[in-house]
Amino acid sequence: WARKWVVEIMNGYFAVQLDKASCNVVKKRATMPNVISDHITLAYKPTKRIYNKFMKLVGKNVGAVITAYRANNNIDALWVKDMFLTDTDKKIKRANPGSAHITLSLKDGFKPGDANSMFKKPKIKKNVFGYVEGKINYIKLN
């Protein structure tokens, strides 16, 4: 007999919401008109299983190590090498495919998720080193 599995997708996303000081530091690197510079997406439209896993982490403080700046003609972002819970040093990883990053800014007609494809073939690639902090948050989409 065959069983059909239904995977429930949650309409929202988990992110490390950067604190004010971190936002102010990273947004200085933005080069495009629409500045984002405020979060690192951990799980976009997660399955119920991933949702339950990340829900336990909401409100926890996270530190993130930045090691690169990448850009093309439409979007720029900072590449996040490692993220960890500051109270335990336990590493946390992004649940979606693609590199963990902070979308800095973008041109009209583009969305933050477009940074994922830009990382594969960036026009500009520079080593930059930094550290930011924030809290894990769940943002419900309509």
Secondary structure, 3 states (H helix, E strand, C coil): CCCCCCCCECCEEEEEEECHHHHHHHHCCCCCCEECCCEEEEEECCEHHHHHHHHCCCCCEEEEEEEEEEECCCEEEEEEEEEEECCCCCEECCCCCCCCEEEEEECCCCCHHHHHHHCCCCCEEEEEEEEEEEEEEEEECC
